[in-house]
Amino acid sequence: MTHGMVLDRGLRRVLYITETEMGNVRLTEQGMLRLEKNTGSNRRFTDFFAFVRDSTTLCAQAAQSGHHVKDVESSDIFDEASREAILHAGGRAAHSLPVTSPTGQVIGMISSHHEQLLAGFTPTQLAALEATGPW
């Protein structure tokens, strides 16, 4: 199985579990998160978030501290430019899952984006997401 196939399967699994069709995979690269795979987001979103370098995005913060589910419109995580890019793409809520190596190092992120607010995930969904993280 190729590297691209593994990433695609991971993204499809997270989107299936979180019941959405919009999401992406980012890989760590020189202290940044680089957009590697994307589905369902517009060009403005992919251009804006091609590289995530700071803590003003959900992905960057999740890479440091774990899982998050947020209301994009009211969250203080996002700066205004990031918030606008996500809302313009149709995302109202987002969830980012750190992908870790067997040694626990964060090697990337898989994020799902949702058109509606998220109250949270069921215990079954959370268990399935947890099982997806380590590669």
PEURMO-V860674 format. One record per helix or strand of 2 or more residues. SS is the DSSP state (H for helix, E for strand). FROM is the first residue (numbers start at 1). LEN is the number of residues. If there is no record, write none. Layout:
SS:FROM:LEN
SS:FROM:LEN
//
This chain:
H:3:16
E:22:8
E:32:8
H:43:6
E:51:2
H:58:8
E:68:4
H:80:9
E:93:8
E:106:9
H:123:11
//
